[in-house]
Amino acid sequence: MDAWVPYGCYWSTPFARWQGSFATLHALKFAGHVSRAELARRRIDAGEIDYGVLGWSVPSVACFYGLPWLTGLVGADAAGGPSINQACATSVRTLLTAADEITAGRSKVALVQCCDRLSNGPHLYYPNPRGPGGTGEAENWVMDNFAADPLTGKAMVATAENVAKRHGFTTAQQHEVVLMRQAQYDQACADGNAFQKRYMTLPFDVPDSRFARNVGQLAGDEGLVPSTAEGLARLKPVLEGGTVTFGGQTHPADANAAMLVTGRDKARELSRDPAIAVRLCGFGQARVERAHMPEAPVPAAQQALQQAGISLAQVAAVKTHNPFAVNDLYFAGITGMPLEKINNYGCSLIYGHPQAPMGLRGVMELIEELVIRGGGYGLFSGCAAGDSAMALVIKVGDA
């Protein structure tokens, strides 16, 4: 695979807890608004983008037009490409799609853009004139799909409970992970959010719904409730007889994020620091037993490592999408990776779950952690709806 990420050519908005500052912003328009500004900030001509991949998991008005609409909004009028929805694995899937395009030589500069607004999700009606009384079916896109997998009838929290029961993970163990992840996130917020400013423009200007003027500013992620040992101890499991509390799982959010993928020479040309090379080395996907979603990131990671030609022992840093603390307990238990080596500087368990863009932010943080470490291999792996997962391996080194 010959696909590279120009160092610094990626960006994310803060994550805003649902019904927060981004709740009224059209997801695709908001993504176009942000990416146009971030390309200009990096002095990158949008006209150089000749391919794009749009990732989303919650429909927005007119999203039928998808990627061509998005690239038009950012000024890349010649770029076409697909729109992809793979729930929480969308980010990795969009990166793989772009990497394949670049490796095949069909395009030179690919924009990977992921966006979702879980706030005010659509209420859909499917007409059926031949139904009883001529009525059709209705769906609350966000809430109904949180509530149950149509294949199993189980909610996502039930998949975490199944894994916790199988492997004996207690509420106390889960809360220990939460406190560790909170401390890691606090590191990223230290010194005026210094780590987050490596990939995020802060303070962040919040536009109005017409994107005509700014109506506020965010200093960082919005609406987070810091976890404490005392606060977690007061929580009861969500399901009767279970172990997973509200503190041991993530929360819905709104955000967008983007990343450029290019060949090696173009990456060096666009990079914020041409001495730093970031290569996409391998991808993996997996699906596990029904209603055991938190187990899926492990086989996905193993497949990505195999394609990259390395072992987990060669990996310097690991990021996971962990909607439940159970995810990290399982990953560490099966792989032997120490919990403290996973998710430095933050993770979705703490800063939220906007679905499609979440993985891109994780990969950005993985890149920056590796730069701070002086380079090395990094692994990102995360679960997704349908008891599935995707993973990728990157390498940060000397160009």
C-alpha positions as CSV (number, residue, x, y, z in Angstrom):
1,M,0.0,0.0,0.0
2,D,1.5,3.3,-1.1
3,A,-0.7,5.9,0.7
4,W,0.5,8.7,2.9
5,V,-1.0,11.4,5.1
6,P,0.7,14.8,4.8
7,Y,1.7,15.6,8.4
8,G,-0.7,18.3,9.8
9,C,-3.1,18.0,6.9
10,Y,-6.0,16.9,9.1
11,W,-8.4,18.6,11.4
12,S,-11.4,18.1,13.7
13,T,-14.0,20.3,15.3
14,P,-14.4,20.0,19.0
15,F,-17.0,17.3,19.9
16,A,-20.2,18.9,21.2
17,R,-22.5,16.8,23.3
18,W,-25.8,16.4,21.5
19,Q,-28.3,19.2,21.8
20,G,-25.3,21.5,22.3
21,S,-23.7,24.2,20.1
22,F,-23.8,22.2,16.9
23,A,-27.4,20.9,17.3
24,T,-28.9,23.1,14.6
25,L,-26.0,23.0,12.0
26,H,-26.6,20.9,8.9
27,A,-23.9,18.2,9.1
28,L,-22.6,18.4,5.5
29,K,-22.8,22.2,5.2
30,F,-21.0,22.4,8.5
31,A,-18.3,20.0,7.3
32,G,-17.8,22.1,4.1
33,H,-17.6,25.3,6.1
34,V,-14.9,23.9,8.4
35,S,-12.8,22.2,5.7
36,R,-12.8,25.2,3.4
37,A,-11.4,27.3,6.3
38,E,-8.9,24.7,7.3
39,L,-7.6,24.2,3.8
40,A,-7.1,27.9,3.5
41,R,-5.3,28.0,6.9
42,R,-2.8,25.5,5.5
43,R,-2.5,27.4,2.2
44,I,-3.7,24.3,0.3
45,D,-5.4,24.9,-3.0
46,A,-8.7,23.0,-2.9
47,G,-8.4,22.7,-6.7
48,E,-5.6,20.1,-6.1
49,I,-8.1,17.7,-4.6
50,D,-9.1,15.3,-7.3
51,Y,-10.9,12.7,-5.3
52,G,-13.0,12.6,-2.1
53,V,-14.7,10.2,0.2
54,L,-17.6,11.4,2.4
55,G,-18.5,9.4,5.5
56,W,-21.7,9.9,7.4
57,S,-24.1,7.7,9.4
58,V,-27.1,10.0,10.1
59,P,-28.9,11.4,7.0
60,S,-29.2,15.2,6.5
61,V,-31.4,17.1,4.1
62,A,-30.2,16.6,0.5
63,C,-27.5,14.2,1.5
64,F,-28.4,12.2,-1.6
65,Y,-25.9,14.5,-3.4
66,G,-23.2,13.5,-0.9
67,L,-19.6,13.8,-1.8
68,P,-19.9,16.0,-4.9
69,W,-21.9,18.5,-2.8
70,L,-19.2,18.5,-0.1
71,T,-16.3,18.9,-2.4
72,G,-18.1,21.7,-4.1
73,L,-18.6,23.5,-0.8
74,V,-14.8,23.3,-0.1
75,G,-13.9,24.5,-3.6
76,A,-12.8,21.1,-5.1
77,D,-15.2,21.2,-8.0
78,A,-13.4,18.6,-10.0
79,A,-13.3,16.0,-7.3
80,G,-15.8,13.1,-7.3
81,G,-16.1,10.0,-5.1
82,P,-18.4,7.9,-2.9
83,S,-20.4,8.5,0.2
84,I,-20.0,5.8,2.8
85,N,-21.9,4.7,5.9
86,Q,-20.5,2.0,8.1
87,A,-21.6,3.3,11.5
88,C,-18.7,3.8,13.9
89,A,-16.3,2.1,11.5
90,T,-17.0,4.8,8.8
91,S,-13.7,6.7,9.4
92,V,-11.5,3.7,8.8
93,R,-13.5,2.6,5.8
94,T,-13.2,6.0,4.2
95,L,-9.5,6.0,4.8
96,L,-9.2,2.6,3.2
97,T,-11.2,3.7,0.2
98,A,-9.0,6.8,-0.2
99,A,-5.8,4.7,0.3
100,D,-6.8,2.2,-2.4
101,E,-7.5,5.0,-4.8
102,I,-4.2,6.7,-4.2
103,T,-2.3,3.3,-4.3
104,A,-3.9,2.5,-7.6
105,G,-2.7,5.8,-9.1
106,R,-6.2,6.9,-10.1
107,S,-5.9,10.1,-8.0
108,K,-3.2,12.2,-6.4
109,V,-4.9,14.1,-3.5
110,A,-7.9,12.6,-1.7
111,L,-10.0,14.4,0.9
112,V,-11.5,12.1,3.5
113,Q,-14.4,14.0,5.2
114,C,-16.5,12.5,7.9
115,C,-19.4,14.3,9.6
116,D,-22.5,13.5,11.7
117,R,-25.1,15.3,13.8
118,L,-26.8,13.0,16.2
119,S,-28.8,15.9,17.7
120,N,-32.2,16.4,16.1
121,G,-31.8,13.2,14.1
122,P,-34.4,12.6,11.3
123,H,-37.8,11.0,11.9
124,L,-38.4,9.0,8.7
125,Y,-41.7,7.7,7.3
126,Y,-41.8,4.9,4.7
127,P,-45.0,5.0,2.8
128,N,-47.0,1.8,2.2
129,P,-50.4,2.5,0.5
130,R,-51.2,-1.2,0.8
131,G,-50.5,-1.3,4.5
132,P,-53.3,-1.5,7.2
133,G,-55.3,1.7,6.8
134,G,-52.9,2.8,4.1
135,T,-50.2,3.7,6.7
136,G,-46.5,3.0,6.4
137,E,-43.6,2.5,8.8
138,A,-41.9,5.2,10.8
139,E,-38.4,5.3,12.3
140,N,-36.5,7.6,14.6
141,W,-33.1,7.2,13.0
142,V,-30.9,7.8,16.0
143,M,-32.9,6.6,18.9
144,D,-34.4,3.5,17.4
145,N,-31.0,2.3,16.1
146,F,-29.4,2.9,19.5
147,A,-32.3,0.8,21.1
148,A,-31.9,-2.4,19.1
149,D,-30.0,-4.2,16.4
150,P,-32.7,-5.4,14.0
151,L,-30.8,-8.7,13.5
152,T,-30.6,-9.6,17.2
153,G,-33.2,-7.3,18.9
154,K,-30.4,-6.3,21.4
155,A,-29.4,-2.8,22.3
156,M,-25.7,-1.9,22.1
157,V,-25.4,-1.8,25.9
158,A,-26.6,-5.4,25.9
159,T,-23.6,-6.4,23.8
160,A,-21.3,-4.9,26.4
161,E,-23.1,-6.8,29.2
162,N,-22.7,-10.1,27.2
163,V,-19.0,-9.5,27.0
164,A,-18.7,-8.4,30.6
165,K,-20.5,-11.6,31.7
166,R,-18.5,-13.9,29.5
167,H,-15.2,-12.6,30.8
168,G,-16.1,-11.6,34.4
169,F,-15.6,-7.8,34.1
170,T,-17.1,-6.0,37.1
171,T,-18.5,-2.5,37.5
172,A,-15.4,-1.6,39.6
173,Q,-13.0,-2.7,36.9
174,Q,-14.9,-0.7,34.3
175,H,-14.9,2.4,36.5
176,E,-11.1,2.0,37.0
177,V,-10.7,2.2,33.2
178,V,-12.9,5.3,33.1
179,L,-10.8,7.1,35.6
180,M,-7.6,6.2,33.7
181,R,-9.2,7.4,30.4
182,Q,-10.3,10.6,32.2
183,A,-6.7,11.3,33.4
184,Q,-5.4,10.6,29.8
185,Y,-7.9,13.1,28.4
186,D,-7.0,15.7,31.0
187,Q,-3.4,15.5,29.7
188,A,-4.6,16.6,26.2
189,C,-6.4,19.6,27.8
190,A,-3.4,20.7,29.9
191,D,-1.6,23.9,29.1
192,G,-4.5,25.4,27.3
193,N,-5.4,22.3,25.3
194,A,-1.9,22.2,23.9
195,F,-2.2,18.6,22.6
196,Q,-5.6,19.2,21.0
197,K,-4.4,22.3,19.3
198,R,-2.0,20.1,17.2
199,Y,-5.0,19.1,15.1
200,M,-7.9,21.3,16.2
201,T,-8.4,25.1,15.8
202,L,-9.1,26.5,19.3
203,P,-10.9,28.5,20.3
204,F,-13.4,27.3,17.8
205,D,-15.9,29.8,16.2
206,V,-19.4,28.4,16.1
207,P,-21.4,29.6,13.1
208,D,-25.1,30.3,12.9
209,S,-27.3,27.8,10.9
210,R,-26.9,30.0,7.7
211,F,-23.1,30.0,8.1
212,A,-23.2,33.8,7.8
213,R,-21.8,34.9,11.1
214,N,-20.3,33.4,14.3
215,V,-22.6,33.1,17.3
216,G,-20.2,31.7,19.9
217,Q,-16.9,30.1,20.7
218,L,-15.8,26.8,22.2
219,A,-12.6,26.5,24.1
220,G,-12.7,22.7,23.6
221,D,-15.0,19.8,23.7
222,E,-18.5,20.8,24.9
223,G,-20.8,19.3,27.5
224,L,-18.4,16.8,29.1
225,V,-19.0,15.6,32.6
226,P,-15.7,14.7,34.2
227,S,-15.7,11.4,36.0
228,T,-14.6,11.0,39.6
229,A,-14.3,8.0,41.8
230,E,-17.0,9.3,44.1
231,G,-19.4,10.1,41.2
232,L,-18.9,6.8,39.5
233,A,-19.5,4.9,42.8
234,R,-23.0,6.4,43.1
235,L,-24.1,5.0,39.7
236,K,-26.2,1.9,39.2
237,P,-26.0,-0.4,36.2
238,V,-28.2,0.7,33.3
239,L,-29.7,-2.8,32.9
240,E,-31.1,-4.7,35.9
241,G,-28.6,-7.3,37.1
242,G,-25.9,-5.8,34.8
243,T,-22.5,-4.1,35.3
244,V,-22.4,-1.2,32.8
245,T,-23.3,2.2,34.2
246,F,-23.8,5.4,32.4
247,G,-20.3,6.4,33.6
248,G,-18.9,3.3,31.9
249,Q,-20.1,4.2,28.4
250,T,-19.8,7.1,26.0
251,H,-22.4,9.7,25.0
252,P,-23.8,10.9,21.6
253,A,-22.2,14.0,20.1
254,D,-22.0,16.2,17.0
255,A,-18.8,16.9,15.0
256,N,-16.9,16.7,11.8
257,A,-13.3,15.8,10.9
258,A,-11.2,15.5,7.7
259,M,-7.8,14.2,6.5
260,L,-5.9,14.3,3.2
261,V,-4.4,11.1,1.7
262,T,-1.8,11.3,-1.0
263,G,1.2,9.6,-2.5
264,R,4.6,10.0,-0.8
265,D,6.0,12.9,-2.8
266,K,2.8,14.9,-2.6
267,A,2.7,14.2,1.2
268,R,6.1,15.7,1.6
269,E,5.1,18.8,-0.5
270,L,1.9,19.5,1.6
271,S,3.3,18.5,5.0
272,R,3.5,21.0,7.8
273,D,6.9,19.4,8.5
274,P,8.4,17.7,5.5
275,A,10.8,15.7,7.8
276,I,7.8,13.8,9.2
277,A,6.3,10.9,7.1
278,V,3.0,9.3,8.0
279,R,2.2,6.1,6.1
280,L,-1.0,4.0,6.1
281,C,0.4,0.5,6.4
282,G,-2.5,-2.0,6.8
283,F,-6.2,-2.3,7.4
284,G,-8.4,-5.0,8.9
285,Q,-12.1,-5.8,9.5
286,A,-13.9,-8.4,11.5
287,R,-17.3,-9.5,12.7
288,V,-17.9,-11.6,15.8
289,E,-20.6,-13.6,17.4
290,R,-24.0,-11.9,17.5
291,A,-24.5,-9.4,20.3
292,H,-20.8,-9.4,21.4
293,M,-19.7,-6.2,19.7
294,P,-16.9,-5.2,22.1
295,E,-14.9,-8.3,21.1
296,A,-14.7,-7.3,17.4
297,P,-11.8,-4.8,17.5
298,V,-9.4,-7.6,18.5
299,P,-9.6,-9.7,15.3
300,A,-9.8,-6.5,13.2
301,A,-6.6,-5.3,14.8
302,Q,-4.9,-8.7,14.2
303,Q,-5.8,-8.5,10.5
304,A,-4.5,-5.0,10.2
305,L,-1.2,-6.0,11.9
306,Q,-0.9,-9.0,9.6
307,Q,-1.3,-6.8,6.5
308,A,1.2,-4.3,7.8
309,G,3.7,-7.2,8.4
310,I,4.3,-6.4,12.1
311,S,3.3,-7.8,15.5
312,L,1.6,-6.0,18.3
313,A,4.9,-6.0,20.2
314,Q,6.2,-3.5,17.6
315,V,3.4,-1.0,18.1
316,A,4.3,2.1,20.1
317,A,0.8,3.5,20.6
318,V,-2.8,2.2,20.4
319,K,-6.1,4.0,20.1
320,T,-9.5,2.3,20.3
321,H,-13.0,3.4,19.8
322,N,-14.4,2.4,23.1
323,P,-18.1,3.1,23.5
324,F,-17.9,1.0,26.7
325,A,-15.0,0.6,29.2
326,V,-15.6,-3.2,28.6
327,N,-14.0,-2.7,25.1
328,D,-10.7,-1.8,26.6
329,L,-10.8,-4.5,29.3
330,Y,-11.4,-7.1,26.6
331,F,-8.7,-5.7,24.2
332,A,-6.1,-5.6,27.0
333,G,-7.0,-9.0,28.4
334,I,-6.8,-10.8,25.0
335,T,-3.8,-9.0,23.5
336,G,-1.8,-8.4,26.7
337,M,-1.5,-4.7,25.8
338,P,-1.3,-2.8,29.1
339,L,-4.4,-0.6,29.7
340,E,-2.2,2.5,30.3
341,K,-0.6,2.1,26.8
342,I,-4.0,2.4,25.2
343,N,-5.8,5.7,24.5
344,N,-3.3,8.3,25.6
345,Y,-4.6,11.9,25.2
346,G,-8.2,10.9,25.0
347,C,-10.8,8.6,23.5
348,S,-14.4,8.4,22.6
349,L,-15.3,6.9,26.0
350,I,-14.6,10.4,27.4
351,Y,-15.1,13.0,24.6
352,G,-18.1,11.4,22.9
353,H,-19.5,9.5,20.1
354,P,-20.5,11.4,16.9
355,Q,-20.1,8.1,14.9
356,A,-18.7,8.8,11.5
357,P,-15.9,11.4,12.4
358,M,-14.9,9.7,15.6
359,G,-12.3,7.4,14.2
360,L,-10.6,10.2,12.2
361,R,-10.0,12.1,15.4
362,G,-8.6,9.0,17.0
363,V,-6.2,8.6,14.1
364,M,-5.1,12.2,14.3
365,E,-4.4,11.8,18.0
366,L,-2.5,8.6,17.3
367,I,-0.3,10.4,14.7
368,E,0.5,13.3,17.1
369,E,1.3,10.9,20.0
370,L,3.7,9.1,17.7
371,V,5.3,12.3,16.7
372,I,5.8,13.2,20.3
373,R,7.3,9.8,20.9
374,G,9.7,10.2,18.0
375,G,7.9,7.9,15.6
376,G,6.9,4.3,15.4
377,Y,3.9,2.2,14.5
378,G,0.4,3.0,15.8
379,L,-2.8,0.9,15.8
380,F,-6.3,2.2,15.8
381,S,-9.2,-0.3,16.2
382,G,-12.9,0.2,16.9
383,C,-16.2,-1.6,17.0
384,A,-19.3,-0.8,15.0
385,A,-22.9,-1.7,14.8
386,G,-23.6,-5.3,13.7
387,D,-20.9,-6.8,16.0
388,S,-18.3,-5.6,13.5
389,A,-15.1,-3.6,13.6
390,M,-12.3,-2.0,11.5
391,A,-8.7,-1.3,12.3
392,L,-5.7,0.3,10.7
393,V,-1.9,0.5,11.3
394,I,0.1,3.7,10.6
395,K,3.8,4.4,10.8
396,V,5.2,7.8,11.7
397,G,8.9,8.1,10.7
398,D,11.6,10.2,9.1
399,A,10.7,11.2,5.6
